[in-house]
């Protein structure tokens, strides 16, 4: 239920740069809220999401026995018809867009698709998924063959979306710190970080040379390479990137 509200908070004429903004194709229903006759379901849930309410509070705003009642009813009807009566696997495929119903909201949703990002990523990503997940089916996964150097799949033969969630999360943590050899990737990228500032390359010729030391006894000393800052930066950056992408695919 929580994620229905989050999607609604993003795709219900709340962001003007999206194709469905004020086009009559919001994610959330514009029907009057049954709990408050002075506002709509759309406005009630958007206000709840943007207020910083806790997950449990947001869940309480969506009836567990009729979750689809909070979504645009015309959109729900047409999407269900495509899926169950016309055997369409992707109701947002451009070939089945319905004018006035999904031709604006579907482009908005597709703009947020991370498939191209995953298939072109230059850092290690592994997607953990249960083959028995009927809520987010394995069909949603990207084409791993398009990025075999960085993108891998770890599939589990048993477990529903919820029953296997904790195990997958723990395995993902192990993968990041142990199996993925992420620090080898960091080592390969250290030089770039050591010669950049705020993402902008530094021109070596404009960097002042270090002053000569009065102690010539150090001329034969082993050069040092302190990469702790670069290592910390990349550890943080890639942890956020890998974890964010994993969570988006797993939970959405």
DOSE-339369 format. One record per residue: x, y negated, z negated of N, C-alpha, C in turn; residue in one letter. Coordinates in steps of 0.1 Angstrom, whole numbers. Each point is the difference from the previous one (the first is absolute). Example, Ala and Ser with C-alpha at 12.3 -4.5 7.8 and 13.67 -1.06 7.14 Angstrom:
2
+-------+-------+-------+-------+-------+-------+-------+-------+-------+---+
!   n_X !   n_Y !   n_Z !  ca_X !  ca_Y !  ca_Z !   c_X !   c_Y !   c_Z ! r !
+-------+-------+-------+-------+-------+-------+-------+-------+-------+---+
!   132 !    57 !   -78 !    -9 !   -12 !     0 !     9 !   -12 !     0 ! a !
!    -4 !   -11 !     7 !     9 !   -11 !     0 !    -8 !   -11 !    -8 ! s !
+-------+-------+-------+-------+-------+-------+-------+-------+-------+---+
This chain:
252
+-------+-------+-------+-------+-------+-------+-------+-------+-------+---+
!   n_X !   n_Y !   n_Z !  ca_X !  ca_Y !  ca_Z !   c_X !   c_Y !   c_Z ! r !
+-------+-------+-------+-------+-------+-------+-------+-------+-------+---+
!     8 !    12 !     0 !    -8 !   -12 !     0 !     9 !   -13 !     0 ! x !
!    10 !     1 !    -8 !     9 !   -12 !    -1 !     5 !    -4 !    14 ! x !
!     4 !     9 !     9 !     5 !    -3 !    13 !   -10 !    -6 !     9 ! x !
!   -13 !     4 !    -1 !   -10 !    -6 !     8 !    -1 !   -15 !    -3 ! x !
!     1 !    -3 !   -13 !     0 !   -14 !    -4 !    12 !    -8 !     5 ! x !
!    12 !     6 !     0 !    12 !    -6 !     4 !     0 !    -3 !    15 ! x !
!    -5 !    10 !     8 !    -2 !    -2 !    14 !   -10 !   -11 !     3 ! x !
!   -11 !     0 !    -8 !   -10 !   -11 !     1 !     6 !   -13 !    -2 ! x !
!     9 !    -1 !   -10 !     6 !   -13 !    -4 !     9 !    -5 !    11 ! x !
!     5 !     9 !     9 !     9 !    -5 !    11 !    -8 !    -2 !    13 ! x !
!   -10 !     8 !     3 !    -6 !     1 !    13 !   -15 !    -5 !    -1 ! x !
!    -3 !   -10 !    -7 !   -14 !    -5 !    -1 !     0 !   -15 !     1 ! x !
!     6 !    -5 !    11 !     1 !   -14 !     3 !     7 !    -8 !   -12 ! x !
!    10 !     7 !    -5 !     8 !    -7 !   -11 !    13 !    -5 !     6 ! x !
!     5 !     5 !    11 !    13 !    -5 !     6 !    -3 !    -5 !    14 ! x !
!     2 !   -13 !     3 !    -4 !    -6 !    13 !     9 !     5 !    11 ! x !
!    11 !     6 !    -2 !     9 !     5 !    11 !    -4 !    14 !     5 ! x !
!   -10 !     6 !    -6 !    -5 !    13 !     5 !   -11 !    -1 !    11 ! x !
!     0 !     9 !     9 !   -10 !    -1 !    12 !   -14 !     0 !    -5 ! x !
!    -4 !     6 !   -11 !   -14 !     1 !    -4 !    -4 !   -12 !    -9 ! x !
!     8 !   -10 !    -2 !    -3 !   -11 !    -9 !   -12 !    -7 !     5 ! x !
!   -11 !     0 !    -9 !   -12 !    -7 !     3 !    -6 !     4 !    14 ! x !
!     1 !    13 !     3 !    -5 !     5 !    13 !   -12 !     9 !    -3 ! x !
!    -5 !     1 !   -12 !   -12 !     8 !    -3 !     4 !    15 !    -1 ! x !
!    13 !     3 !    -2 !     5 !    14 !     0 !     8 !     2 !   -13 ! x !
!    -5 !    -4 !   -11 !     7 !     1 !   -13 !     0 !    15 !    -4 ! x !
!    10 !     4 !    -8 !     0 !    13 !    -5 !   -11 !     3 !   -11 ! x !
!    -2 !   -10 !    -8 !   -10 !     1 !   -11 !   -14 !    -4 !     4 ! x !
!    -9 !     5 !    -6 !   -14 !    -2 !     3 !    -4 !   -15 !    -4 ! x !
!    -9 !    -6 !     8 !    -5 !   -13 !    -4 !   -14 !     1 !    -6 ! x !
!    -4 !    12 !    -4 !   -12 !     1 !    -7 !     0 !    -6 !   -14 ! x !
!   -11 !    -3 !    -5 !     0 !    -6 !   -14 !     4 !    11 !   -10 ! x !
!     8 !    -4 !    -9 !     5 !     9 !   -11 !   -11 !     5 !    -8 ! x !
!    -2 !    13 !    -3 !   -11 !     5 !    -8 !     2 !    -4 !   -15 ! x !
!    12 !    -3 !    -4 !     3 !    -4 !   -13 !    -2 !   -15 !    -3 ! x !
!     0 !    -8 !    11 !     0 !   -15 !    -1 !    -7 !    -5 !    13 ! x !
!   -13 !    -3 !    -2 !    -7 !    -5 !    12 !     4 !   -13 !     6 ! x !
!     9 !    -7 !    -7 !     5 !   -13 !     5 !    12 !     1 !     9 ! x !
!     6 !    11 !     2 !    12 !     1 !     8 !    -1 !    13 !     9 ! x !
!     9 !     1 !     9 !     0 !    12 !     9 !    11 !    10 !    -5 ! x !
!    -2 !    12 !     4 !    10 !    11 !    -3 !    14 !    -5 !     4 ! x !
!     1 !    -5 !    12 !    13 !    -5 !     5 !     6 !   -10 !   -10 ! x !
!    -7 !   -11 !    -3 !     6 !   -10 !    -8 !     3 !     5 !   -14 ! x !
!    -9 !     9 !    -6 !     2 !     5 !   -13 !    13 !     8 !    -1 ! x !
!     3 !     9 !    10 !    12 !     8 !     0 !    13 !    -8 !     3 ! x !
!    -2 !   -10 !     9 !    12 !    -9 !     3 !     4 !    -7 !   -12 ! x !
!   -10 !    -6 !    -7 !     3 !    -8 !   -12 !     7 !     9 !   -11 ! x !
!    -5 !    13 !    -1 !     5 !     9 !    -9 !    15 !     3 !     3 ! x !
!     3 !     3 !    12 !    13 !     3 !     4 !    10 !   -11 !    -2 ! x !
!    -4 !   -12 !     4 !     8 !   -12 !     0 !     1 !    -5 !   -15 ! x !
!    -8 !     4 !    -9 !     1 !    -4 !   -13 !    11 !     7 !    -8 ! x !
!     6 !    10 !     6 !    10 !     8 !    -7 !    -6 !    10 !    -9 ! x !
!   -12 !     4 !     2 !    -7 !    10 !    -8 !     8 !    14 !     0 ! x !
!    -2 !     7 !   -10 !     7 !    13 !    -1 !    -7 !    10 !     9 ! x !
!     7 !    11 !     3 !    -5 !    10 !     9 !   -14 !     5 !    -5 ! x !
!    -1 !     3 !   -13 !   -12 !     5 !    -6 !   -12 !    -9 !     2 ! x !
!     3 !   -13 !    -1 !   -11 !   -10 !     1 !    -5 !    -1 !    15 ! x !
!    10 !     2 !     9 !    -4 !     0 !    14 !    -8 !    12 !     4 ! x !
!     5 !    12 !    -6 !    -7 !    12 !     3 !   -15 !    -1 !    -5 ! x !
!    -2 !    -6 !   -12 !   -13 !    -2 !    -5 !    -9 !    -8 !     9 ! x !
!     6 !    -8 !     9 !    -8 !    -8 !     9 !    -5 !     7 !    12 ! x !
!     4 !    13 !     2 !    -4 !     8 !    11 !    -6 !    13 !    -5 ! x !
!   -13 !     2 !     4 !    -7 !    12 !    -5 !     7 !    13 !     5 ! x !
!     3 !     9 !   -10 !     8 !    12 !     4 !    -9 !     9 !     8 ! x !
!   -13 !     0 !    -1 !    -9 !     9 !     8 !    -4 !    -6 !    13 ! x !
!     4 !   -12 !     3 !    -3 !    -7 !    13 !    10 !   -10 !     4 ! x !
!    12 !     4 !     1 !    11 !    -9 !     3 !    -1 !    -8 !    13 ! x !
!    -6 !     7 !    10 !    -1 !    -6 !    13 !   -10 !   -11 !     0 ! x !
!    -8 !    -1 !   -10 !   -10 !   -11 !    -1 !     7 !   -14 !    -1 ! x !
!    12 !     0 !    -4 !     7 !   -13 !    -1 !     7 !    -5 !    13 ! x !
!     0 !     9 !    10 !     6 !    -3 !    13 !   -11 !    -4 !    10 ! x !
!     4 !    -9 !     9 !    -9 !    -5 !    11 !    -8 !    12 !     5 ! x !
!   -13 !     0 !    -2 !    -8 !    12 !     4 !     0 !     3 !    15 ! x !
!     0 !   -11 !     9 !     0 !     2 !    14 !    13 !     7 !     4 ! x !
!    11 !    -4 !    -6 !    13 !     6 !     3 !     0 !    15 !    -4 ! x !
!    -5 !     2 !   -12 !     0 !    14 !    -5 !    -8 !     9 !     9 ! x !
!   -12 !    -5 !     4 !    -9 !     8 !     9 !     7 !     4 !    13 ! x !
!     6 !   -10 !     6 !     7 !     2 !    13 !    12 !     9 !    -1 ! x !
!     8 !    -2 !   -11 !    12 !     8 !    -2 !    -4 !    15 !    -2 ! x !
!   -10 !     2 !    -9 !    -4 !    14 !    -3 !    -6 !     7 !    13 ! x !
!    -7 !    -8 !     8 !    -5 !     6 !    13 !    12 !     4 !     9 ! x !
!    10 !    -8 !     1 !    11 !     3 !     8 !     7 !    13 !    -5 ! x !
!     2 !     1 !   -13 !     7 !    11 !    -6 !    -8 !    13 !     1 ! x !
!   -12 !    -1 !    -5 !    -8 !    13 !    -1 !    -8 !     4 !    12 ! x !
!    -4 !   -10 !     7 !    -9 !     3 !    12 !     7 !     0 !    13 ! x !
!    11 !    -7 !     1 !     8 !    -1 !    12 !    14 !     6 !    -1 ! x !
!     3 !     5 !   -11 !    13 !     7 !    -2 !    12 !    -9 !     2 ! x !
!    -1 !   -13 !    -3 !    11 !    -9 !     2 !     8 !     1 !   -13 ! x !
!    13 !     2 !     2 !     9 !     1 !   -11 !     5 !   -13 !    -5 ! x !
!     0 !   -10 !     8 !     5 !   -14 !    -4 !   -11 !   -10 !     5 ! x !
!    -9 !    -3 !    -9 !   -11 !   -10 !     4 !     5 !   -14 !     2 ! x !
!    13 !    -2 !    -2 !     5 !   -14 !     3 !     9 !     1 !    13 ! x !
!     0 !    11 !     7 !     7 !     0 !    13 !    -7 !   -10 !     9 ! x !
!     8 !    -8 !     7 !    -5 !   -10 !     9 !   -11 !     5 !    10 ! x !
!     1 !    13 !     4 !    -9 !     5 !    10 !   -14 !     2 !    -6 ! x !
!    -2 !    -1 !   -13 !   -13 !     2 !    -6 !    -5 !   -12 !    -8 ! x !
!     7 !   -11 !     2 !    -4 !   -12 !    -7 !   -14 !    -4 !     4 ! x !
!    -8 !    -5 !    -9 !   -14 !    -4 !     3 !    -1 !   -15 !    -2 ! x !
!    -4 !    -6 !    11 !    -1 !   -15 !     0 !   -10 !    -5 !   -11 ! x !
!     5 !    -9 !    -8 !    -9 !    -5 !   -10 !     0 !     8 !   -13 ! x !
!     7 !    12 !     0 !     0 !     8 !   -11 !    14 !     3 !    -5 ! x !
!     9 !     4 !     9 !    13 !     4 !    -4 !    11 !    -6 !     9 ! x !
!    -3 !    -8 !    10 !    10 !    -5 !     9 !     8 !   -11 !    -6 ! x !
!    -4 !    -5 !   -12 !     8 !   -10 !    -7 !     7 !     6 !   -13 ! x !
!    -7 !     8 !    -7 !     5 !     6 !   -13 !    10 !    11 !     3 ! x !
!    -2 !     8 !    11 !    10 !    10 !     3 !    14 !    -6 !     4 ! x !
!     0 !   -10 !     9 !    13 !    -6 !     2 !     7 !    -6 !   -13 ! x !
!    -8 !    -5 !    -9 !     5 !    -5 !   -13 !     7 !    11 !    -7 ! x !
!    -7 !    12 !    -1 !     5 !    11 !    -7 !    12 !     6 !     7 ! x !
!     0 !     1 !    13 !    11 !     5 !     8 !    13 !    -8 !    -1 ! x !
!    -2 !   -13 !    -3 !    12 !    -9 !    -1 !     8 !     3 !   -13 ! x !
!    -7 !     7 !    -9 !     7 !     3 !   -13 !     6 !    15 !     1 ! x !
!    -1 !     6 !    11 !     5 !    14 !     2 !    15 !     0 !    -1 ! x !
!     5 !     9 !    -9 !    15 !     0 !    -2 !     6 !    11 !     9 ! x !
!    -7 !     6 !     9 !     6 !    11 !     7 !    12 !    -4 !     8 ! x !
!     0 !   -11 !     7 !    11 !    -5 !     8 !    12 !    -3 !   -10 ! x !
!    -3 !    -6 !   -11 !    11 !    -3 !   -10 !     7 !    13 !    -4 ! x !
!    -8 !    10 !    -3 !     6 !    13 !    -4 !     8 !     6 !    11 ! x !
!    -5 !     0 !    12 !     6 !     7 !    11 !    13 !    -7 !     5 ! x !
!     2 !   -13 !    -5 !    11 !    -7 !     5 !     9 !    -5 !   -12 ! x !
!    -3 !     5 !   -12 !     8 !    -4 !   -12 !    15 !     5 !     1 ! x !
!     8 !    -8 !    -5 !    15 !     3 !     0 !     5 !     3 !   -14 ! x !
!    -9 !     5 !    -9 !     3 !     4 !   -13 !    -7 !    13 !    -3 ! x !
!     4 !     8 !   -10 !    -6 !    13 !    -2 !   -14 !    -1 !    -6 ! x !
!    -9 !     7 !     6 !   -14 !     1 !    -5 !    -4 !    14 !     0 ! x !
!    -7 !     5 !   -10 !    -6 !    13 !     0 !   -14 !    -1 !    -5 ! x !
!    -9 !     7 !     7 !   -14 !    -1 !    -3 !    -4 !    14 !    -6 ! x !
!    -6 !    -1 !   -12 !    -4 !    12 !    -8 !   -15 !     1 !     2 ! x !
!    -5 !    12 !     5 !   -14 !     1 !     3 !    -4 !    14 !    -2 ! x !
!   -12 !     2 !    -5 !    -6 !    14 !    -1 !    -8 !     3 !    12 ! x !
!     2 !    12 !     5 !    -7 !     4 !    12 !   -15 !     2 !    -2 ! x !
!    -4 !     1 !   -13 !   -14 !     2 !    -4 !    -6 !   -13 !    -4 ! x !
!     6 !   -11 !     3 !    -5 !   -13 !    -4 !   -11 !    -3 !    10 ! x !
!   -13 !     0 !    -4 !   -11 !    -3 !     8 !    -4 !   -15 !     0 ! x !
!     5 !    -8 !    -9 !    -3 !   -14 !    -1 !     9 !    -8 !     9 ! x !
!    13 !     2 !     0 !     9 !    -5 !     9 !     7 !    11 !     7 ! x !
!    -6 !     5 !    11 !     5 !    12 !     7 !    14 !    -2 !     6 ! x !
!     7 !    11 !     2 !    14 !    -1 !     6 !     0 !    -6 !    14 ! x !
!   -12 !     0 !     6 !    -1 !    -7 !    13 !     4 !   -14 !     0 ! x !
!     0 !    -6 !   -12 !     4 !   -14 !    -1 !    15 !    -3 !     0 ! x !
!     7 !    11 !     0 !    15 !    -2 !     0 !     6 !    -5 !    13 ! x !
!    11 !    -7 !     0 !     6 !    -4 !    12 !     7 !    11 !     8 ! x !
!     5 !    -3 !    11 !     7 !    10 !     8 !    15 !     1 !    -5 ! x !
!     3 !    10 !    -7 !    13 !     0 !    -6 !    11 !     2 !    10 ! x !
!    -3 !     6 !    11 !    10 !     2 !    11 !     5 !   -13 !     6 ! x !
!    -7 !   -11 !    -2 !     4 !   -13 !     5 !    10 !    -7 !    -8 ! x !
!     3 !     6 !   -12 !    10 !    -6 !    -9 !     6 !    11 !    -9 ! x !
!     5 !    10 !     7 !     5 !    12 !    -8 !    12 !    -4 !    -8 ! x !
!     7 !   -10 !     3 !    12 !    -4 !    -8 !    -4 !    -6 !   -14 ! x !
!   -11 !    -6 !    -1 !    -4 !    -6 !   -12 !   -13 !     4 !    -6 ! x !
!    -9 !     5 !     8 !   -14 !     3 !    -5 !    -2 !    16 !    -1 ! x !
!    -3 !     4 !   -12 !    -3 !    14 !    -2 !   -13 !     2 !    -7 ! x !
!    -5 !    13 !     0 !   -12 !     3 !    -6 !     2 !    12 !   -10 ! x !
!    -6 !    -1 !   -12 !     0 !    11 !    -9 !   -14 !     4 !    -3 ! x !
!    -4 !    11 !     6 !   -14 !     4 !    -1 !    -2 !    12 !   -10 ! x !
!   -12 !    -1 !    -7 !    -3 !    10 !    -9 !   -13 !     8 !     4 ! x !
!     1 !    13 !    -1 !   -11 !     8 !     6 !   -13 !    -1 !    -8 ! x !
!     1 !    -3 !   -13 !   -12 !     0 !    -9 !    -1 !   -13 !    -7 ! x !
!   -12 !    -3 !    -5 !    -2 !   -12 !    -8 !    -8 !   -10 !     6 ! x !
!   -10 !    -5 !    -6 !    -9 !   -11 !     5 !     7 !   -13 !    -1 ! x !
!    -6 !   -10 !     5 !     6 !   -14 !    -1 !     3 !    -4 !   -14 ! x !
!    -9 !     4 !   -10 !     2 !    -5 !   -13 !     8 !    11 !    -9 ! x !
!    -3 !    13 !     2 !     7 !    10 !    -8 !    15 !     0 !     1 ! x !
!     5 !    -3 !    12 !    14 !     1 !     3 !     7 !   -13 !    -1 ! x !
!    -7 !   -11 !    -3 !     5 !   -14 !     0 !    12 !    -1 !    -9 ! x !
!    -1 !     4 !   -12 !    11 !    -2 !   -10 !    13 !     8 !     5 ! x !
!    -2 !    12 !     4 !    11 !     8 !     5 !     7 !    -6 !    12 ! x !
!    -8 !    -5 !     9 !     6 !    -7 !    12 !     8 !   -12 !    -4 ! x !
!    -6 !    -8 !   -10 !     7 !   -12 !    -4 !    13 !     3 !    -7 ! x !
!     1 !    11 !    -8 !    12 !     4 !    -7 !    10 !     5 !    10 ! x !
!    -5 !     7 !    10 !    10 !     6 !    10 !     5 !   -12 !     9 ! x !
!    -8 !   -10 !     2 !     5 !   -11 !     7 !    11 !    -8 !    -7 ! x !
!    -1 !    -1 !   -13 !    10 !    -6 !    -8 !    13 !     8 !     1 ! x !
!    -1 !    13 !    -1 !    11 !     9 !     1 !     7 !    -2 !    13 ! x !
!    -9 !     0 !    11 !     6 !    -2 !    13 !     8 !   -12 !     1 ! x !
!    -5 !   -11 !    -5 !     7 !   -13 !     1 !    14 !     0 !    -7 ! x !
!     0 !     5 !   -12 !    12 !    -1 !    -8 !    10 !    12 !     2 ! x !
!    -5 !    12 !     5 !     8 !    11 !     1 !     1 !     5 !    15 ! x !
!   -11 !     3 !     6 !     1 !     7 !    13 !     3 !    -8 !    12 ! x !
!    -4 !   -13 !     0 !     1 !    -8 !    12 !    14 !    -6 !     2 ! x !
!     9 !     2 !   -10 !    13 !    -6 !     2 !     0 !   -15 !     4 ! x !
!    -9 !    -7 !    -7 !    -3 !   -14 !     4 !    13 !    -8 !    -2 ! x !
!     8 !     3 !    -9 !    12 !    -8 !    -2 !    10 !     1 !    11 ! x !
!     0 !    11 !     8 !     8 !     1 !    12 !    -4 !   -11 !     9 ! x !
!   -14 !    -1 !     1 !    -5 !   -11 !     9 !     5 !   -14 !    -5 ! x !
!     0 !    -1 !   -14 !     4 !   -13 !    -5 !    15 !    -3 !     3 ! x !
!     8 !    11 !     0 !    14 !    -2 !     3 !     2 !    -4 !    14 ! x !
!    -8 !     5 !     9 !     1 !    -3 !    14 !    -4 !   -15 !     3 ! x !
!    -8 !    -6 !    -9 !    -5 !   -13 !     1 !     7 !   -11 !    -8 ! x !
!    10 !     5 !    -8 !     6 !    -9 !   -10 !     7 !   -12 !     8 ! x !
!     7 !     3 !    11 !     8 !   -10 !     6 !    -9 !   -12 !     4 ! x !
!   -12 !     3 !     5 !    -9 !   -10 !     5 !    -4 !    -9 !   -12 ! x !
!    -2 !     6 !   -12 !    -4 !    -8 !   -11 !    11 !    -8 !    -5 ! x !
!    12 !     5 !     0 !    12 !    -7 !    -5 !     3 !   -13 !     9 ! x !
!    -5 !     0 !    12 !     3 !   -11 !     9 !   -13 !    -8 !     3 ! x !
!    -9 !     0 !    -9 !   -12 !    -8 !     3 !    -5 !    -7 !   -13 ! x !
!    -7 !   -11 !     2 !    -6 !    -7 !   -11 !   -14 !    -3 !     3 ! x !
!    -9 !     4 !    -8 !   -15 !    -2 !     2 !    -4 !     5 !    14 ! x !
!     6 !    11 !     5 !    -4 !     5 !    12 !     6 !    -6 !    12 ! x !
!     8 !   -11 !    -1 !     7 !    -7 !    11 !    14 !     4 !     0 ! x !
!     5 !     5 !    12 !    15 !     3 !     1 !     9 !   -11 !    -3 ! x !
!    10 !     2 !    -6 !    10 !   -10 !    -3 !    11 !     0 !    11 ! x !
!     4 !   -11 !     5 !    10 !    -1 !    10 !    14 !     2 !    -7 ! x !
!     7 !    11 !     2 !    12 !     2 !    -7 !    10 !   -12 !     1 ! x !
!     0 !    -7 !    12 !    10 !   -11 !     1 !    -3 !   -12 !    -8 ! x !
!   -13 !     0 !    -5 !    -4 !   -12 !    -8 !     2 !     3 !   -15 ! x !
!     4 !    12 !    -3 !     2 !     4 !   -14 !    14 !    -3 !    -5 ! x !
!     2 !    -8 !   -10 !    13 !    -3 !    -4 !     8 !    13 !    -4 ! x !
!    13 !     0 !     4 !     8 !    11 !    -3 !     4 !    -1 !   -15 ! x !
!     2 !    12 !    -7 !     4 !    -1 !   -14 !    14 !    -5 !    -2 ! x !
!     2 !    -8 !   -11 !    13 !    -5 !    -3 !    10 !    11 !    -3 ! x !
!    12 !    -2 !     5 !    10 !    10 !    -3 !     4 !     0 !   -15 ! x !
!     2 !    12 !    -5 !     3 !     1 !   -14 !    15 !    -2 !    -2 ! x !
!     4 !    -6 !   -11 !    14 !    -2 !    -3 !     7 !    13 !    -3 ! x !
!    -8 !    11 !    -3 !     6 !    13 !    -4 !     1 !     8 !    13 ! x !
!    11 !     2 !     6 !     2 !     7 !    12 !     1 !    15 !    -3 ! x !
!     0 !     4 !   -13 !     1 !    14 !    -3 !   -13 !     8 !     4 ! x !
!   -11 !    -7 !     2 !   -12 !     6 !     4 !    -2 !     3 !    15 ! x !
!    10 !    -3 !     8 !    -1 !     1 !    14 !    -3 !    14 !     4 ! x !
!     5 !    10 !    -7 !    -1 !    14 !     3 !   -12 !     7 !    -7 ! x !
!    -7 !    -8 !    -7 !   -11 !     6 !    -8 !   -11 !     5 !     9 ! x !
!    -7 !    10 !    -4 !   -12 !     5 !     7 !   -11 !   -10 !     2 ! x !
!    -5 !    -2 !    11 !   -11 !   -10 !     2 !   -12 !     4 !    -8 ! x !
!    -7 !    -9 !    -5 !   -12 !     3 !    -7 !   -12 !    -3 !     8 ! x !
!   -11 !     6 !    -2 !   -12 !    -2 !     8 !   -12 !     0 !   -10 ! x !
!    -3 !   -11 !    -6 !   -11 !     0 !   -10 !   -13 !    -2 !     7 ! x !
!    -7 !    10 !     1 !   -13 !     0 !     8 !   -12 !     1 !    -9 ! x !
!     2 !    -3 !   -13 !   -11 !     2 !    -9 !   -12 !    -8 !     3 ! x !
!     2 !   -13 !     4 !   -11 !    -8 !     4 !    -8 !     5 !    12 ! x !
!     8 !     4 !    10 !    -6 !     5 !    12 !    -8 !    13 !    -3 ! x !
!     6 !     8 !    -8 !    -6 !    13 !    -4 !   -13 !    -3 !    -8 ! x !
!     0 !    -9 !    -9 !   -12 !    -3 !    -8 !   -10 !    -6 !     9 ! x !
!     3 !    -9 !    10 !    -9 !    -6 !     9 !    -7 !    11 !     8 ! x !
!     8 !     8 !     6 !    -6 !    10 !     9 !    -8 !    11 !    -8 ! x !
!     4 !     3 !   -12 !    -7 !     9 !    -8 !   -14 !    -5 !    -3 ! x !
!     0 !   -13 !    -3 !   -13 !    -6 !    -3 !    -9 !    -1 !    12 ! x !
!     6 !    -6 !    11 !    -7 !    -2 !    12 !    -6 !    13 !     6 ! x !
!     8 !    11 !     1 !    -5 !    12 !     6 !    -9 !     7 !    -9 ! x !
!     2 !    -1 !   -13 !   -10 !     6 !   -10 !   -14 !    -6 !     3 ! x !
!     0 !   -13 !     1 !   -13 !    -7 !     2 !    -6 !     4 !    14 ! x !
!     9 !     0 !    10 !    -5 !     3 !    14 !    -5 !    15 !     1 ! x !
!     8 !     9 !    -5 !    -4 !    14 !     1 !   -12 !     3 !    -8 ! x !
!     0 !    -5 !   -12 !   -11 !     3 !    -9 !   -13 !    -7 !     5 ! x !
!     1 !   -12 !     4 !   -12 !    -7 !     5 !    -6 !     7 !    12 ! x !
!     8 !     4 !    10 !    -5 !     7 !    11 !    -6 !    14 !    -4 ! x !
!     6 !     7 !    -9 !    -5 !    13 !    -4 !   -13 !    -2 !    -7 ! x !
!    -1 !   -10 !    -9 !   -13 !    -2 !    -7 !   -11 !    -4 !     9 ! x !
!     3 !    -9 !    10 !   -10 !    -4 !     9 !    -6 !    12 !     7 ! x !
!     8 !     9 !     6 !    -5 !    11 !     7 !    -7 !    10 !    -9 ! x !
!     5 !     2 !   -12 !    -5 !    10 !    -9 !   -14 !    -4 !    -5 ! x !
!    -1 !   -12 !    -5 !   -12 !    -4 !    -7 !   -11 !    -6 !     8 ! x !
!     4 !    -6 !    12 !   -10 !    -7 !     8 !   -10 !    10 !     7 ! x !
+-------+-------+-------+-------+-------+-------+-------+-------+-------+---+
